[in-house]
Amino acid sequence: MHHNDLDSRAVAAARAIPAVVVQAKGNGHAGTAMALAPLMHTLFQRVLRHDPADPAWPGRDIFVLSAGHASLALYVQLYLCGYGLTLDDLAASRKLRSRTPGHPELHHTPGVDMSTGPLGQGFASAVGMAIATRREEALVGDEGGLLARTVWAVAGDGCLEEGVASEAASLAGTLGLSNLVVVWDDNGITIDAPTTETFTEDVRERFRAYGWRVLEAEDPDDLASLEATLREARASDGRPTLVALRTVIGFPSAKVGGTPAAHAGGFGADEVSSVLAELGFAPDAGLADLVPDDVLAHTRAAVARGRELHAAWDRGMAELAERSPERRRVWRDLHDATLAVETDLAALDAVEVPGGAVATRVASGAAVQALVAASPRWFGGSADLAASTNVAVPGQPVTAERPDGAFVRFGVREHAMAAALSGMALAGPWRPYGSTYAVFSDYMRPAIRLAALMGLPVSYVFTHDSVAVGEDGPTHQPVEQVASLRTVPGLSVVRPADAAETLACWRHVVRDPQVGPVAWLLSRQAVPALPGPAPTADDVAAGARVVHRPEGREDVAVLASGSEVALALTAAERLAAEGVGVRVVSVPCVEWFTALDADRQEAILGVPRERRVAVEAGRGDAWYRWATAVVGVEEFGESGSGPEVMELRGMTADRVAAAVRGVLG
């Protein structure tokens, strides 16, 4: 654990760079990055298993900066370690199209393992990462530590104040995630005030009550002590670990350090000069003066260290293949994306489409069961509703003693579940899924938004998708949720009309992981099978398909999703008796349909917009882009049977027919 003068000078540079960069720009977050410099140096130079030449190396540890506003703390280490960033990149922090955005972003900066920003989300996703990496190790049966990856997260007071972190911490303790280490930057400051005014609980005892081990980093500036603590944290004792690190935000600033003013914005030219002098630099030093060649050569030794760790891992995997070909095959199959798609599609092809009226949640459940049985890559659970949402699968749940369980019991923790699913997707080859009732998707929105931002292949299985839920009443009857979810860029909202369409949509999602996150909106009530042959994955990939054409002239098109497609068909039948020709279009996914070119959209819709009606049991605002009249639900439901509430809120074939007559004048 010998640390020399070069280590101290590297830490000084890591403190100085944020102060200089933020002062020059006039915006940004220097204080936390400055305070964390010794920790980050020790972690990236001495403890973290990583390879700057291959940031996506599957044998690496995972690092999550949950306190994402301190992005400069991470970017500085990526520069010093040799991930390809330059001093110019650091100077361009937060500028448009720079490689160093205001918060870490996946796919944007080499070495960033997750997009973080909303406080607590990184913490909770790290729990999902730990669940997934520990499961991979257990499934393969690795006994040599090759797959024993540690998930490291740095969280601040704000992260621990957010409820999502509390949910996730509780789950992590219950599951005994011994491969998870969270460093708590206990600097006692948030934007508005010291935490003595807002956050006075005993955090250490809270985490011990969750089932965590709590370690103290006695001196935030003693590199040898920090290294010893981090190595102890990595050594498993069967529990997740919280490392409490008491820092001074903005250190070594005498005037701004330790105050809320250190959180954001420049410290002022005079104070930055004082900081530079305190750190051993000229008071007017620029960025180029802060990292001399000998210091950079010292920190860039991380490249050689990473190459050695990676080579040792490669040798270990080769030895595993000789010692246990079956274990190596399990690992290879997990990571073979082409094989995975072939396996998954074959599993879905074997699912029989139920005949007659079937709830789409039941059809979706058959798909989930088939996928889970075919491949351990399909991995997830529910927020205490597995039987009702139809994601219950055979096998035993993940526990502290059984990390390779078939599914996760997330408990009543929708916030943490959604964030954990993102972590699972980020941690490797997994296709995570999680479920609850549609109305509770509101609890999950921050994590869903981040998953969409990162393009993660997560499936959110939301059932009880309309006021047809019935007796549970308006608190459980979604009205605005479907429309609201459709406002999230990059999220596919899938509301299939019957069992066959549900299975076809699953086929499309399986064959194309680039679809990104999918919100499934599924019916509680049985819906009739649509006429005609079962759709293919190509049919539903268009997002909309014609399910009924009149024998003669087409006067009107009725667009509908989910259970309302059956209403549209009934209305079309009644209108046909009046001599009105109605084309019925099922729209299982607005986002997929929107991606089509205008000509193809018009070909599916068939008639001009002024002669189109849209039908959906929810807020109808978004449908006006394609239709001139919308039959929807614009107010909360009531407690009663599903059919009664649907009729009360106007979701009837008669109302659809009336809307058609209205557009025809």
FIROFI-201005 format. One record per residue (C-alpha): residue number from 0; residue in one letter; x, y, z. Coordinates in pm, whole numbers. Example, Ala and Ser with C-alpha at 12.3 -4.5 7.8 and 13.67 -1.06 7.14 Angstrom:
<recs>
REC   seq   type     east    north       up
REC     0      A     1230     -450      780
REC     1      S     1367     -106      714
</recs>
This chain:
<recs>
REC   seq   type     east    north       up
REC     0      M        0        0        0
REC     1      H      296      231      -47
REC     2      H      190      572     -172
REC     3      N      455      814     -289
REC     4      D      486     1180     -374
REC     5      L      349     1117     -723
REC     6      D       25      988     -571
REC     7      S       -5     1303     -359
REC     8      R       61     1525     -659
REC     9      A     -196     1332     -866
REC    10      V     -454     1392     -594
REC    11      A     -361     1759     -585
REC    12      A     -415     1777     -961
REC    13      A     -749     1599     -926
REC    14      R     -857     1862     -673
REC    15      A     -727     2156     -874
REC    16      I     -872     2063    -1213
REC    17      P    -1241     2094    -1109
REC    18      A    -1176     2426     -936
REC    19      V    -1006     2570    -1245
REC    20      V    -1255     2427    -1496
REC    21      V    -1566     2545    -1312
REC    22      Q    -1422     2888    -1244
REC    23      A    -1335     2932    -1612
REC    24      K    -1682     2824    -1723
REC    25      G    -1879     2998    -1452
REC    26      N    -2096     2689    -1395
REC    27      G    -2059     2331    -1286
REC    28      H    -1991     2137     -968
REC    29      A    -1637     2151     -837
REC    30      G    -1678     2110     -462
REC    31      T    -1770     1742     -438
REC    32      A    -1519     1645     -707
REC    33      M    -1245     1820     -510
REC    34      A    -1344     1649     -185
REC    35      L    -1358     1305     -346
REC    36      A    -1021     1328     -522
REC    37      P     -828     1106     -273
REC    38      L    -1101      841     -276
REC    39      M    -1131      838     -654
REC    40      H     -755      823     -703
REC    41      T     -723      531     -463
REC    42      L    -1015      346     -616
REC    43      F     -913      386     -980
REC    44      Q     -539      348     -928
REC    45      R     -527       75     -665
REC    46      V     -852     -111     -608
REC    47      L    -1097     -107     -898
REC    48      R    -1065     -395    -1147
REC    49      H    -1082     -214    -1481
REC    50      D     -908     -188    -1816
REC    51      P     -885      159    -1975
REC    52      A     -813       -5    -2312
REC    53      D    -1140     -201    -2295
REC    54      P    -1402      -11    -2091
REC    55      A    -1667     -278    -2161
REC    56      W    -1451     -574    -2049
REC    57      P    -1703     -822    -1902
REC    58      G    -1467     -916    -1620
REC    59      R    -1437     -563    -1485
REC    60      D    -1578     -417    -1169
REC    61      I    -1864     -171    -1221
REC    62      F    -1849      187    -1100
REC    63      V    -2155      409    -1056
REC    64      L    -2131      775     -963
REC    65      S    -2474      808     -806
REC    66      A    -2390     1165     -711
REC    67      G    -2380     1243    -1080
REC    68      H    -2338     1619    -1040
REC    69      A    -1981     1540     -932
REC    70      S    -1909     1416    -1285
REC    71      L    -1573     1592    -1292
REC    72      A    -1454     1356    -1019
REC    73      L    -1506     1070    -1264
REC    74      Y    -1391     1249    -1578
REC    75      V    -1064     1350    -1414
REC    76      Q     -988      987    -1327
REC    77      L    -1081      870    -1677
REC    78      Y     -836     1126    -1813
REC    79      L     -561     1036    -1568
REC    80      C     -609      660    -1616
REC    81      G     -594      675    -1997
REC    82      Y     -952      625    -2115
REC    83      G     -896      866    -2402
REC    84      L    -1015     1190    -2247
REC    85      T     -791     1496    -2275
REC    86      L     -745     1815    -2079
REC    87      D     -937     1988    -2356
REC    88      D    -1227     1749    -2291
REC    89      L    -1220     1843    -1924
REC    90      A    -1216     2211    -2012
REC    91      A    -1517     2156    -2240
REC    92      S    -1720     2002    -1958
REC    93      R    -2094     2071    -1993
REC    94      K    -2054     2221    -2341
REC    95      L    -2274     2105    -2625
REC    96      R    -2150     1779    -2779
REC    97      S    -1847     1758    -2552
REC    98      R    -1737     1419    -2425
REC    99      T    -1782     1543    -2069
REC   100      P    -2151     1628    -2021
REC   101      G    -2293     1778    -1704
REC   102      H    -2380     1436    -1561
REC   103      P    -2229     1101    -1664
REC   104      E    -2400      952    -1970
REC   105      L    -2380      596    -2096
REC   106      H    -2253      553    -2455
REC   107      H    -2115      906    -2442
REC   108      T    -1793      890    -2243
REC   109      P    -1563      583    -2238
REC   110      G    -1556      442    -1887
REC   111      V    -1903      558    -1783
REC   112      D    -2113      257    -1681
REC   113      M    -2446      437    -1629
REC   114      S    -2625      763    -1696
REC   115      T    -2681      923    -1357
REC   116      G    -2829     1251    -1254
REC   117      P    -3149     1215    -1049
REC   118      L    -3014     1147     -703
REC   119      G    -3060      796     -567
REC   120      Q    -3114      635     -908
REC   121      G    -2750      530     -939
REC   122      F    -2757      382     -589
REC   123      A    -3070      179     -668
REC   124      S    -2944       66    -1009
REC   125      A    -2621      -47     -845
REC   126      V    -2832     -286     -639
REC   127      G    -2968     -434     -962
REC   128      M    -2615     -463    -1097
REC   129      A    -2508     -651     -786
REC   130      I    -2805     -889     -813
REC   131      A    -2722     -962    -1178
REC   132      T    -2345    -1002    -1148
REC   133      R    -2377    -1227     -845
REC   134      R    -2633    -1436    -1033
REC   135      E    -2402    -1473    -1332
REC   136      E    -2123    -1594    -1105
REC   137      A    -2359    -1846     -943
REC   138      L    -2509    -1972    -1271
REC   139      V    -2168    -2038    -1421
REC   140      G    -2048    -2197    -1099
REC   141      D    -1722    -2002    -1103
REC   142      E    -1504    -2104     -811
REC   143      G    -1195    -1906     -899
REC   144      G    -1326    -1556     -854
REC   145      L    -1315    -1478    -1226
REC   146      L    -1671    -1353    -1224
REC   147      A    -1665    -1214     -871
REC   148      R    -1719     -857     -985
REC   149      T    -1763     -583     -729
REC   150      V    -2018     -309     -789
REC   151      W    -1891       21     -652
REC   152      A    -2110      327     -608
REC   153      V    -2039      672     -472
REC   154      A    -2346      837     -322
REC   155      G    -2396     1164     -145
REC   156      D    -2632     1285      125
REC   157      G    -2888     1372     -141
REC   158      C    -2884     1017     -276
REC   159      L    -2949      875       67
REC   160      E    -3232     1120      131
REC   161      E    -3420     1000     -178
REC   162      G    -3677      729     -109
REC   163      V    -3562      511     -398
REC   164      A    -3228      457     -223
REC   165      S    -3402      347       96
REC   166      E    -3611       91      -92
REC   167      A    -3305      -39     -273
REC   168      A    -3092      -53       39
REC   169      S    -3359     -257      214
REC   170      L    -3371     -502      -76
REC   171      A    -2991     -525      -93
REC   172      G    -2970     -615      273
REC   173      T    -3244     -875      242
REC   174      L    -3064    -1038      -51
REC   175      G    -2723    -1022      115
REC   176      L    -2553     -852     -180
REC   177      S    -2199     -899      -60
REC   178      N    -2056     -776     -392
REC   179      L    -2197     -426     -346
REC   180      V    -1997     -140     -193
REC   181      V    -2147      207     -158
REC   182      V    -1921      490      -48
REC   183      W    -2128      755      126
REC   184      D    -1978     1100       82
REC   185      D    -2087     1234      417
REC   186      N    -2005     1600      356
REC   187      G    -2307     1734      546
REC   188      I    -2406     1981      274
REC   189      T    -2689     2006       24
REC   190      I    -2772     2297     -206
REC   191      D    -2997     2484       35
REC   192      A    -2841     2419      372
REC   193      P    -2630     2196      594
REC   194      T    -2784     1855      655
REC   195      T    -2820     1946     1021
REC   196      E    -3140     2115      904
REC   197      T    -3274     1832      686
REC   198      F    -3104     1496      744
REC   199      T    -3036     1418     1107
REC   200      E    -3103     1046     1137
REC   201      D    -2824      804     1224
REC   202      V    -2746      681      874
REC   203      R    -2501      420      993
REC   204      E    -2756      258     1223
REC   205      R    -3020      278      951
REC   206      F    -2799       77      715
REC   207      R    -2708     -170      987
REC   208      A    -3081     -221     1039
REC   209      Y    -3115     -291      667
REC   210      G    -2856     -568      707
REC   211      W    -2551     -384      578
REC   212      R    -2197     -383      708
REC   213      V    -2082      -28      784
REC   214      L    -1715       68      765
REC   215      E    -1559      401      856
REC   216      A    -1302      573      638
REC   217      E    -1118      739      922
REC   218      D     -928      999      719
REC   219      P    -1060     1109      377
REC   220      D     -713     1232      277
REC   221      D     -496      941      395
REC   222      L     -442      731       82
REC   223      A     -307      427      262
REC   224      S     -597      425      506
REC   225      L     -846      469      224
REC   226      E     -697      180       33
REC   227      A     -710      -46      337
REC   228      T    -1075       42      395
REC   229      L    -1173      -14       33
REC   230      R     -997     -350       23
REC   231      E    -1176     -450      342
REC   232      A    -1504     -340      185
REC   233      R    -1439     -557     -118
REC   234      A    -1375     -864       98
REC   235      S    -1714    -1028      135
REC   236      D    -1871    -1098      470
REC   237      G    -2212    -1188      326
REC   238      R    -2355     -836      344
REC   239      P    -2351     -525      127
REC   240      T    -2113     -262      259
REC   241      L    -2154      108      327
REC   242      V    -1830      299      361
REC   243      A    -1889      621      552
REC   244      L    -1650      889      427
REC   245      R    -1662     1225      605
REC   246      T    -1533     1487      362
REC   247      V    -1526     1865      341
REC   248      I    -1693     1982       22
REC   249      G    -1462     2213     -173
REC   250      F    -1150     2124       29
REC   251      P     -898     2289       54
REC   252      S    -1088     2614       -7
REC   253      A    -1080     2817      314
REC   254      K    -1365     3056      230
REC   255      V    -1606     2842       29
REC   256      G    -1518     2490      142
REC   257      G    -1762     2326      379
REC   258      T    -2052     2552      279
REC   259      P    -2347     2518       39
REC   260      A    -2171     2766     -190
REC   261      A    -1918     2493     -272
REC   262      H    -2185     2276     -434
REC   263      A    -2216     2465     -761
REC   264      G    -2054     2751     -946
REC   265      G    -1707     2899     -941
REC   266      F    -1535     2984     -616
REC   267      G    -1415     3322     -743
REC   268      A    -1079     3398     -904
REC   269      D     -906     3494     -579
REC   270      E    -1026     3185     -395
REC   271      V     -924     2954     -681
REC   272      S     -578     3113     -671
REC   273      S     -563     3044     -299
REC   274      V     -670     2683     -357
REC   275      L     -401     2637     -622
REC   276      A     -137     2778     -390
REC   277      E     -253     2554     -108
REC   278      L     -220     2254     -341
REC   279      G      134     2348     -442
REC   280      F       64     2512     -778
REC   281      A      128     2864     -899
REC   282      P     -171     3084     -814
REC   283      D     -224     3156    -1185
REC   284      A     -169     2798    -1304
REC   285      G     -373     2682    -1603
REC   286      L     -496     2331    -1678
REC   287      A     -182     2244    -1870
REC   288      D       27     2326    -1562
REC   289      L     -163     2097    -1327
REC   290      V      -58     1757    -1460
REC   291      P      317     1740    -1523
REC   292      D      450     1460    -1740
REC   293      D      579     1254    -1447
REC   294      V      241     1266    -1273
REC   295      L       57     1166    -1589
REC   296      A      300      883    -1653
REC   297      H      238      764    -1298
REC   298      T     -141      761    -1329
REC   299      R     -135      617    -1681
REC   300      A       23      307    -1527
REC   301      A     -343      213    -1489
REC   302      V     -332      109    -1855
REC   303      A      -65     -153    -1789
REC   304      R     -237     -261    -1469
REC   305      G     -564     -304    -1656
REC   306      R     -393     -498    -1933
REC   307      E     -245     -736    -1676
REC   308      L     -577     -785    -1497
REC   309      H     -751     -846    -1829
REC   310      A     -486    -1092    -1946
REC   311      A     -508    -1282    -1617
REC   312      W     -885    -1301    -1659
REC   313      D     -847    -1430    -2014
REC   314      R     -609    -1700    -1891
REC   315      G     -853    -1790    -1617
REC   316      M    -1139    -1823    -1865
REC   317      A     -923    -2046    -2086
REC   318      E     -840    -2263    -1786
REC   319      L    -1208    -2276    -1696
REC   320      A    -1285    -2405    -2045
REC   321      E    -1032    -2686    -1998
REC   322      R    -1130    -2766    -1642
REC   323      S    -1504    -2741    -1689
REC   324      P    -1623    -2705    -2051
REC   325      E    -1984    -2705    -1935
REC   326      R    -1933    -2401    -1711
REC   327      R    -1752    -2217    -1990
REC   328      R    -2038    -2305    -2225
REC   329      V    -2291    -2161    -1981
REC   330      W    -2099    -1834    -1974
REC   331      R    -2056    -1827    -2352
REC   332      D    -2424    -1896    -2415
REC   333      L    -2521    -1617    -2176
REC   334      H    -2316    -1369    -2376
REC   335      D    -2401    -1495    -2727
REC   336      A    -2662    -1245    -2845
REC   337      T    -2733    -1421    -3175
REC   338      L    -2789    -1756    -3007
REC   339      A    -3007    -1587    -2746
REC   340      V    -3243    -1442    -3005
REC   341      E    -3270    -1776    -3185
REC   342      T    -3343    -1954    -2857
REC   343      D    -3600    -1699    -2750
REC   344      L    -3786    -1700    -3080
REC   345      A    -3798    -2080    -3080
REC   346      A    -3945    -2068    -2729
REC   347      L    -4215    -1825    -2836
REC   348      D    -4293    -2026    -3148
REC   349      A    -4382    -2316    -2918
REC   350      V    -4639    -2109    -2727
REC   351      E    -4989    -2191    -2840
REC   352      V    -5218    -1896    -2895
REC   353      P    -5519    -1949    -2668
REC   354      G    -5854    -1967    -2842
REC   355      G    -6155    -1759    -2745
REC   356      A    -6156    -1465    -2507
REC   357      V    -5835    -1430    -2306
REC   358      A    -5690    -1145    -2103
REC   359      T    -5375    -1008    -2265
REC   360      R    -5200    -1038    -1927
REC   361      V    -5254    -1415    -1954
REC   362      A    -5111    -1430    -2306
REC   363      S    -4815    -1218    -2199
REC   364      G    -4763    -1448    -1901
REC   365      A    -4734    -1747    -2135
REC   366      A    -4464    -1560    -2328
REC   367      V    -4272    -1469    -2012
REC   368      Q    -4284    -1826    -1884
REC   369      A    -4157    -1959    -2217
REC   370      L    -3871    -1709    -2232
REC   371      V    -3760    -1770    -1874
REC   372      A    -3767    -2146    -1931
REC   373      A    -3559    -2112    -2246
REC   374      S    -3288    -1879    -2119
REC   375      P    -3162    -1745    -1786
REC   376      R    -3105    -1413    -1963
REC   377      W    -3475    -1339    -1904
REC   378      F    -3465    -1240    -1542
REC   379      G    -3692    -1027    -1328
REC   380      G    -3993    -1039    -1103
REC   381      S    -4267     -819     -969
REC   382      A    -4349     -570     -699
REC   383      D    -4543     -827     -495
REC   384      L    -4798     -901     -769
REC   385      A    -4650    -1187     -971
REC   386      A    -4963    -1403     -983
REC   387      S    -5189    -1112    -1073
REC   388      T    -4960     -969    -1339
REC   389      N    -4887    -1318    -1472
REC   390      V    -4509    -1309    -1441
REC   391      A    -4495    -1594    -1189
REC   392      V    -4246    -1852    -1315
REC   393      P    -4138    -2193    -1184
REC   394      G    -3838    -2219     -957
REC   395      Q    -3713    -2052     -643
REC   396      P    -3656    -1681     -587
REC   397      V    -3317    -1517     -550
REC   398      T    -3210    -1508     -187
REC   399      A    -2890    -1441        4
REC   400      E    -2820    -1814        2
REC   401      R    -2951    -1873     -351
REC   402      P    -2813    -1598     -580
REC   403      D    -2893    -1806     -891
REC   404      G    -3268    -1809     -824
REC   405      A    -3509    -1798    -1116
REC   406      F    -3664    -1462    -1027
REC   407      V    -3658    -1174     -780
REC   408      R    -3923    -1095     -524
REC   409      F    -3885     -716     -525
REC   410      G    -4146     -673     -255
REC   411      V    -4363     -364     -249
REC   412      R    -4084     -149     -391
REC   413      E    -4182      -18     -734
REC   414      H    -3928      266     -724
REC   415      A    -3636       36     -647
REC   416      M    -3758     -237     -883
REC   417      A    -3754       -8    -1183
REC   418      A    -3407      124    -1105
REC   419      A    -3276     -226    -1032
REC   420      L    -3402     -346    -1370
REC   421      S    -3184      -82    -1534
REC   422      G    -2890     -204    -1330
REC   423      M    -2951     -561    -1439
REC   424      A    -2958     -458    -1804
REC   425      L    -2636     -259    -1760
REC   426      A    -2453     -541    -1584
REC   427      G    -2439     -784    -1873
REC   428      P    -2645     -989    -2113
REC   429      W    -2971     -978    -1920
REC   430      R    -3320     -905    -2055
REC   431      P    -3483     -785    -1733
REC   432      Y    -3854     -759    -1671
REC   433      G    -4056     -625    -1381
REC   434      S    -4424     -591    -1322
REC   435      T    -4697     -412    -1132
REC   436      Y    -5033     -256    -1207
REC   437      A    -5038       17    -1470
REC   438      V    -5153      284    -1228
REC   439      F    -4836      231    -1022
REC   440      S    -4610      300    -1317
REC   441      D    -4604      654    -1179
REC   442      Y    -4380      528     -900
REC   443      M    -4133      407    -1161
REC   444      R    -4115      706    -1393
REC   445      P    -3765      839    -1307
REC   446      A    -3607      499    -1369
REC   447      I    -3814      438    -1683
REC   448      R    -3697      772    -1817
REC   449      L    -3332      686    -1752
REC   450      A    -3375      342    -1911
REC   451      A    -3516      512    -2221
REC   452      L    -3231      762    -2220
REC   453      M    -2983      473    -2211
REC   454      G    -3176      254    -2458
REC   455      L    -3189      -45    -2222
REC   456      P    -3376     -365    -2318
REC   457      V    -3606     -366    -2014
REC   458      S    -3965     -489    -2019
REC   459      Y    -4212     -328    -1779
REC   460      V    -4516     -554    -1755
REC   461      F    -4807     -332    -1653
REC   462      T    -5145     -499    -1617
REC   463      H    -5493     -375    -1518
REC   464      D    -5457     -119    -1793
REC   465      S    -5785       80    -1783
REC   466      V    -6095      164    -1583
REC   467      A    -6206     -190    -1671
REC   468      V    -6010     -288    -1359
REC   469      G    -6341     -230    -1187
REC   470      E    -6408     -281     -820
REC   471      D    -6081     -149     -678
REC   472      G    -6197      196     -782
REC   473      P    -6032      511     -918
REC   474      T    -5711      479     -715
REC   475      H    -5635      160     -909
REC   476      Q    -5794      247    -1244
REC   477      P    -5543      410    -1479
REC   478      V    -5675      696    -1689
REC   479      E    -5375      914    -1773
REC   480      Q    -5093      658    -1738
REC   481      V    -5094      517    -2093
REC   482      A    -5092      862    -2250
REC   483      S    -4830      978    -2002
REC   484      L    -4595      689    -2073
REC   485      R    -4615      768    -2443
REC   486      T    -4452     1105    -2376
REC   487      V    -4122      939    -2277
REC   488      P    -3882      951    -2575
REC   489      G    -3740      610    -2659
REC   490      L    -4000      410    -2465
REC   491      S    -4221      173    -2663
REC   492      V    -4569      155    -2511
REC   493      V    -4732     -170    -2627
REC   494      R    -5106     -223    -2575
REC   495      P    -5204     -534    -2773
REC   496      A    -5563     -613    -2869
REC   497      D    -5578     -989    -2812
REC   498      A    -5368    -1293    -2726
REC   499      A    -5228    -1341    -3077
REC   500      E    -5125     -978    -3106
REC   501      T    -4964     -995    -2761
REC   502      L    -4746    -1290    -2861
REC   503      A    -4655    -1126    -3191
REC   504      C    -4543     -813    -3006
REC   505      W    -4328    -1024    -2775
REC   506      R    -4168    -1184    -3082
REC   507      H    -4082     -844    -3221
REC   508      V    -3931     -725    -2892
REC   509      V    -3730    -1046    -2858
REC   510      R    -3585    -1041    -3207
REC   511      D    -3480     -676    -3187
REC   512      P    -3322     -573    -2855
REC   513      Q    -3258     -233    -3013
REC   514      V    -3626     -161    -2956
REC   515      G    -3511      -44    -2613
REC   516      P    -3736      -37    -2307
REC   517      V    -4095     -152    -2350
REC   518      A    -4395      -70    -2134
REC   519      W    -4654     -346    -2176
REC   520      L    -5011     -234    -2104
REC   521      L    -5218     -547    -2056
REC   522      S    -5580     -614    -1975
REC   523      R    -5712     -770    -1660
REC   524      Q    -6036     -867    -1834
REC   525      A    -6068    -1123    -2111
REC   526      V    -6077     -979    -2464
REC   527      P    -6209    -1163    -2771
REC   528      A    -5978    -1294    -3040
REC   529      L    -5968    -1066    -3343
REC   530      P    -6086    -1205    -3677
REC   531      G    -5838    -1324    -3937
REC   532      P    -5502    -1499    -3915
REC   533      A    -5269    -1437    -3622
REC   534      P    -5034    -1145    -3689
REC   535      T    -4663    -1194    -3741
REC   536      A    -4384    -1002    -3575
REC   537      D    -4349     -801    -3897
REC   538      D    -4718     -712    -3885
REC   539      V    -4701     -565    -3536
REC   540      A    -4356     -409    -3591
REC   541      A    -4537     -148    -3799
REC   542      G    -4718      -44    -3481
REC   543      A    -5058      -60    -3653
REC   544      R    -5239     -306    -3876
REC   545      V    -5575     -330    -4046
REC   546      V    -5796     -588    -3876
REC   547      H    -6119     -519    -4064
REC   548      R    -6207     -383    -4407
REC   549      P    -6564     -326    -4524
REC   550      E    -6687     -510    -4831
REC   551      G    -6751     -193    -5026
REC   552      R    -6657      172    -4990
REC   553      E    -6446      278    -4691
REC   554      D    -6604      583    -4535
REC   555      V    -6424      599    -4203
REC   556      A    -6124      451    -4023
REC   557      V    -6146      369    -3654
REC   558      L    -5812      341    -3475
REC   559      A    -5803      159    -3141
REC   560      S    -5566      -12    -2903
REC   561      G    -5599     -294    -2654
REC   562      S    -5944     -399    -2542
REC   563      E    -6107     -116    -2738
REC   564      V    -6030     -282    -3073
REC   565      A    -6318     -519    -2998
REC   566      L    -6544     -216    -2935
REC   567      A    -6440      -74    -3269
REC   568      L    -6523     -400    -3446
REC   569      T    -6868     -414    -3284
REC   570      A    -6934      -54    -3385
REC   571      A    -6820     -129    -3740
REC   572      E    -7063     -418    -3761
REC   573      R    -7354     -197    -3648
REC   574      L    -7256       81    -3886
REC   575      A    -7235     -161    -4177
REC   576      A    -7607     -221    -4133
REC   577      E    -7652      152    -4188
REC   578      G    -7445      143    -4505
REC   579      V    -7134      297    -4348
REC   580      G    -6806      129    -4439
REC   581      V    -6555      127    -4151
REC   582      R    -6192       25    -4164
REC   583      V    -6071      -87    -3820
REC   584      V    -5704      -43    -3737
REC   585      S    -5544     -199    -3431
REC   586      V    -5259       17    -3301
REC   587      P    -5061     -191    -3051
REC   588      C    -4769       54    -3041
REC   589      V    -4796      423    -3126
REC   590      E    -4416      461    -3115
REC   591      W    -4353      191    -3375
REC   592      F    -4624      337    -3595
REC   593      T    -4477      687    -3561
REC   594      A    -4143      555    -3685
REC   595      L    -4296      463    -4023
REC   596      D    -4270      706    -4312
REC   597      A    -4578      915    -4386
REC   598      D    -4676      718    -4697
REC   599      R    -4682      389    -4510
REC   600      Q    -4881      542    -4226
REC   601      E    -5140      674    -4470
REC   602      A    -5162      337    -4643
REC   603      I    -5253      170    -4312
REC   604      L    -5500      439    -4208
REC   605      G    -5665      440    -4549
REC   606      V    -5881      754    -4532
REC   607      P    -5811     1124    -4469
REC   608      R    -5769     1244    -4111
REC   609      E    -6105     1423    -4105
REC   610      R    -6274     1085    -4142
REC   611      R    -6087      903    -3866
REC   612      V    -6195      822    -3511
REC   613      A    -5962      696    -3236
REC   614      V    -6076      484    -2941
REC   615      E    -5885      416    -2620
REC   616      A    -5995      379    -2258
REC   617      G    -5777      662    -2131
REC   618      R    -5680     1021    -2199
REC   619      G    -5705     1072    -2572
REC   620      D    -5498     1384    -2633
REC   621      A    -5223     1216    -2835
REC   622      W    -5462     1054    -3081
REC   623      Y    -5561     1386    -3239
REC   624      R    -5246     1378    -3452
REC   625      W    -5416     1104    -3658
REC   626      A    -5787     1141    -3589
REC   627      T    -6040     1423    -3584
REC   628      A    -6252     1263    -3308
REC   629      V    -6144     1062    -3005
REC   630      V    -6352      836    -2783
REC   631      G    -6162      819    -2455
REC   632      V    -6182      854    -2078
REC   633      E    -6108     1205    -1958
REC   634      E    -6190     1170    -1588
REC   635      F    -6123      926    -1308
REC   636      G    -6327      608    -1279
REC   637      E    -6540      479     -994
REC   638      S    -6569      166     -787
REC   639      G    -6788      -90     -958
REC   640      S    -6757     -386    -1190
REC   641      G    -6537     -341    -1493
REC   642      P    -6820     -346    -1748
REC   643      E    -7021      -99    -1537
REC   644      V    -6736      150    -1512
REC   645      M    -6650      118    -1882
REC   646      E    -7011      196    -1970
REC   647      L    -7028      478    -1715
REC   648      R    -6724      641    -1876
REC   649      G    -6859      598    -2227
REC   650      M    -6644      312    -2351
REC   651      T    -6921      152    -2556
REC   652      A    -6979       51    -2915
REC   653      D    -7272      293    -2925
REC   654      R    -7048      587    -2841
REC   655      V    -6795      479    -3105
REC   656      A    -7071      454    -3363
REC   657      A    -7197      799    -3264
REC   658      A    -6847      942    -3307
REC   659      V    -6828      790    -3656
REC   660      R    -7160      944    -3750
REC   661      G    -7031     1273    -3614
REC   662      V    -6724     1285    -3841
REC   663      L    -6943     1196    -4140
REC   664      G    -7170     1490    -4065
</recs>
